[in-house]
Amino acid sequence: MASIHLVGKTEPAPRIVWEAFPSWAQFSWLYLLSAVCALRAGLFYRYGVEGWEMWLCGAGMLIVFAVLLRRWARYCLTEERIALRNGYTGREIQSLPLSDVSDVTVRQGLVAGFFGIGTLVIQPRTTDRVLTLRGVSDPDEVKGRIEASARRRNQTASRSSANS
């Protein structure tokens, strides 16, 4: 028995303008805790105190957690929307159409400023649910990209509505 598969016309995937994971520096607190654990393991080993192996395992586990946490979130800016996706499954956690972007602000604390990372807070026009991208490297440049893409998207949308 033969089967017939109808293939519908599919839309091409939107072009990706920017894509990134949170910066490694976002997890500096885990590296610090790992270094403290490793130092304690070294001191315990040096002075013959039992339990140094567990401290060393703890230091390694903290590094593994930092790697896993970094890959958990993936930020993606396309020609149509900005999205926060799960880095492991690719599922969309939260997104916002560029035509709905009202304001983009950069938040940077003292440590984040030292490392050159920041948090982007993207305010939508229609809802009060903000999109937050944490640990973004060079946040001012990314803010500029988002604003330029949103402006471009709004211009093409207004031109297409004026033509129809």
N, C-alpha and C positions, 0 to 999 in steps of 0.2 A: 504494500500500500504506500503510495507516494503522499508526501505532505507538502503543502504549499505554505511558504512563509512570506508574508507581506511585510515589506520594510517601508516604514513611513519616512517621510522627510524629516530629518533631524536637524535641529539648530546647531551650528558650530559652537563649541565651548567658548565662552568669553576669554579674551586674551588676558593673561596674568601680567599686571603692571609691577607688582612687588609681592614678594613672599618671603617669610622669615619665621624662625623659631625665636623664643625669648633668648636674650643674650646669656652667655655663660656667666657673666658678672651678676646676673639677677640672683644667682644662687651662692653668692660669696659667703653668706652666713653659714651655709652647709660646709663650705670648704674650711672655714674657720673652726667650726665644731670638729670636723674631721682632723684638722691639724692638732687640736687640743687632745683628742683621743689618741692620735698617733704619738704625740709627745709623751703622754702619760704611759702608753704602752712601752715606749723606749726607756723611760725612767724606771718603770717596774722591772723591765728585763735587766737593765744595768745594775740595779740594786738587789736583784734576786727575789723580788716580791711576786707571789703567785697571782695569776689572773691577767698577765700582760697579753695573753693570746686573745682574750675576749675584747680588750680595749682595741687591739689591732683589727679584729674582725669588725668592731663597731665603726672604726675609721673607714674601712673599706666599704661597709654598707652605706655610710653617709655619702660617699662618692657615687656609688651606684644609684642611690636615690636622686642625687642631683642630675645625673644623666637621664634617668627615667622621667623626672619632672620636666626637664627642659623639652623633651620630645613630646610631652603630653599636649601642648598647645602649638598650633601653627597658625600664623596670621597670613591672610591672603587678600590682596587688593586686586580686583579685576576691573575691567572697563565699566562694569555695572554695579558692583557691590564690594563692600569690605566685610570680611568674614573671619570668625574665630572658629577653627576646626580642630578636631581631635587629631593629633599627629599620628596616632597608631591606627585608627579605624578610618580616618578621613571624613567622619560624620561632622556635619555642621553643628556647632554648639550655639552660636549666635551670629547673626549677620544683620547688615543694614544696607539698604539700597543707597547708592551714591546720591540719587536725586532727593533723598530724605536727610542728608547730612546738613545740620544747621551750624555747628561749631566744633572745632577740634582744638583741644587744649593739651599742653604738655605739663605734666607734674614731675618734678625732680627734687628729690631730697639731696642732702649733702653728699651722702655716699654714692647715690646714683649719678649725681653730677660729676663726681670724681672719676667714675667708671665710664662716663659718656653714655649712660642709658637713661631711660625715662618711661613714664606711663602716659600713653595717649588716651585721653577721654574724648569720645566722639558722641556729641549730642545730636539726637534726631529732631526733626521738626514736628513730627506727628505724635510721638509718645514720650513718656518720661523715662524710658528704659535706655540707659546709656550703654555704649559698647566700650569696654576698657581693654586696652592692649598693654600688658605689663612687660617690663624688661626689654623694651625696644631699643636697639642700637641706633645711635644718631637720630633721636626722636624729632628734632626740628626738620631734618630733611624728609623724613617719612610724613610728618604733618604737612609739609609743602606738597608732597606727591598726592596725598589724599585730597587736599583742598583743590589742587589743580585738576585732578580727575573728577571731582564733584562738580566743579565749574564747567568743565568740558561736557560732562553728562547732562547738566542742566541746560547748556546752550544747545546741544543736539536735540534734547527733548522739546525745548521751546520752538526750535526751527521746524521740527517735524509736526508739532501741533499747529503751527502757523500755516504750514503748507497744506494741511488737510481741511 
